[in-house]
């Protein structure tokens, strides 16, 4: 699990900021639904261990965790709707170095 994913888990578990946690959960659900429809960064298949047995599992791309963590840090959850945040996360970034 990435550092961004761990950070987002702490945000989700924060009992003092239930508004951000609730909106974050809503955005994650919207992203999973969008990813299932094969938009930007469709869900990623990974091997995970379940009770000592390797299994295939679909997860969200690490890039989404990074973008969500950035959105939390920038205060987007206080000023934007869950729908707007999810749409923003799905906008492709240009390749590094392209101007």
C-alpha positions in Angstrom: 0.0 0.0 0.0 1.4 3.4 -0.9 2.0 6.3 1.5 -0.8 8.2 -0.2 -3.2 5.3 0.3 -2.3 5.0 4.0 -2.8 8.8 4.4 -6.3 8.5 2.8 -7.1 5.7 5.2 -6.3 8.0 8.1 -8.5 10.7 6.6 -11.4 8.2 6.2 -10.9 7.1 9.9 -10.8 10.7 11.3 -13.8 11.0 13.6 -13.3 14.7 13.9 -13.6 15.5 10.2 -16.5 13.3 9.1 -17.5 15.7 6.3 -14.2 15.2 4.5 -14.1 11.5 5.2 -17.7 11.0 3.9 -17.0 13.0 0.8 -13.7 11.1 0.2 -15.6 7.8 0.5 -18.1 9.1 -2.0 -15.3 10.1 -4.5 -13.6 6.8 -4.1 -16.9 5.0 -4.9 -17.4 7.2 -8.0 -13.9 6.5 -9.2 -14.3 2.8 -8.8 -17.5 3.0 -10.9 -15.8 5.1 -13.5 -12.7 2.8 -13.5 -15.0 -0.2 -14.0 -16.1 1.5 -17.3 -12.5 1.7 -18.4 -11.9 5.4 -18.3 -8.6 6.9 -17.4 -6.5 4.6 -15.3 -9.0 1.8 -15.3 -8.9 -0.5 -12.3 -5.7 -2.4 -11.9 -5.4 -6.1 -11.4 -3.0 -7.0 -8.6 -1.9 -10.1 -6.8 -2.9 -9.9 -3.1 -2.5 -12.3 -0.3 -5.7 -13.5 1.4 -5.1 -15.9 4.3 -1.7 -16.9 2.8 -3.1 -17.5 -0.7 -2.3 -15.3 -3.7 -5.4 -14.1 -5.4 -6.1 -11.6 -8.2 -7.9 -8.5 -7.1 -9.0 -5.3 -8.8 -7.8 -2.0 -7.1 -7.7 1.6 -8.0 -4.5 2.9 -9.6 -1.8 4.4 -7.3 -2.1 7.6 -9.3 -5.7 8.1 -8.0 -4.4 7.8 -4.4 -1.8 10.4 -5.1 -4.3 12.8 -6.7 -6.8 12.2 -3.9 -4.2 12.9 -1.2 -3.2 16.1 -3.1 -6.9 17.2 -3.3 -7.3 16.6 0.5 -4.1 18.7 1.2 -5.2 21.5 -1.1 -8.6 21.8 0.6 -10.6 20.6 -2.5 -13.0 18.7 -0.3 -14.1 21.9 1.5 -14.9 23.8 -1.7 -15.8 21.2 -4.4 -18.5 18.6 -4.8 -17.6 14.9 -4.8 -18.6 14.7 -8.4 -16.3 17.6 -9.4 -13.4 16.0 -7.5 -14.0 12.6 -9.1 -14.1 14.2 -12.6 -10.9 16.1 -11.9 -9.1 13.0 -10.8 -10.0 11.3 -14.1 -8.5 14.1 -16.3 -5.4 12.7 -17.9 -2.2 14.5 -17.2 0.1 15.3 -20.1 3.3 13.3 -20.2 6.2 14.8 -18.2 8.1 17.3 -20.3 5.3 18.1 -22.7 4.5 21.8 -22.8 
